[in-house]
Amino acid sequence: MMKLSKILNHVEQWLITLLLVTMTLLTFSQVVARYVFNSGTIWALEVTTYLFSLANLTRPHPMLLNVARILLLTARSIFFLRKIEKNNTFSISACMVFVIIMFIGSYEYISLLKAIEIKMGDLPILGWQAKIILPLSFALMFYRLLWKL
């Protein structure tokens, strides 16, 4: 299980690096095309927006765990709680409930987008194909929380 977690960490880091490099190159090429050649593409802003959201949704679990840890330490200092292990299990379980609710909501959202078949504004792909990262991100977050439990 530890080996799978390390592999996932490396894949996520490489994916985020690739997304950030792609966003930077795309935005730079658009700036050069607009100000030097007085032209550009229409779809570049939409692609950059979706790449940015993909980069943010690829790795939200460290933020969730840090927030859970801060809340746990705050509650411990306010209520003078001594059993940190029980509280840690409770906070991770509460985060898991939140992730399950968000996974169900994102799955329903993607299934509705798939049923309606709305296309992207300037891109030739369907909306659900660009937003499929939502349930995948919450499933990965649930796996990470389960691993921390």
Long-range contacts (C-beta under 8 A, 24 or more apart in sequence): 1-147, 5-144, 5-147, 8-140, 12-58, 12-59, 15-58, 16-55, 16-58, 16-59, 19-51, 19-52, 19-54, 19-55, 19-58, 20-55, 22-51, 23-48, 23-51, 23-52, 23-55, 26-51, 42-122, 43-122, 43-123, 46-120, 46-121, 46-122, 46-123, 47-123, 50-130, 53-133, 54-133, 57-133, 57-134, 57-137, 58-133, 58-137, 60-137, 60-141, 61-140, 61-141, 61-144, 61-145, 64-95, 64-99, 64-141, 64-145, 65-95, 65-144, 65-145, 65-148, 68-92, 68-94, 68-95, 89-149, 92-145, 92-148, 92-149, 93-149, 95-145, 96-142, 96-145, 96-146, 96-149, 99-138, 99-141, 99-142, 99-145, 100-142, 102-138, 103-135, 103-138, 103-139, 103-142, 106-134, 106-135, 106-138, 107-135, 109-134, 110-134, 110-135
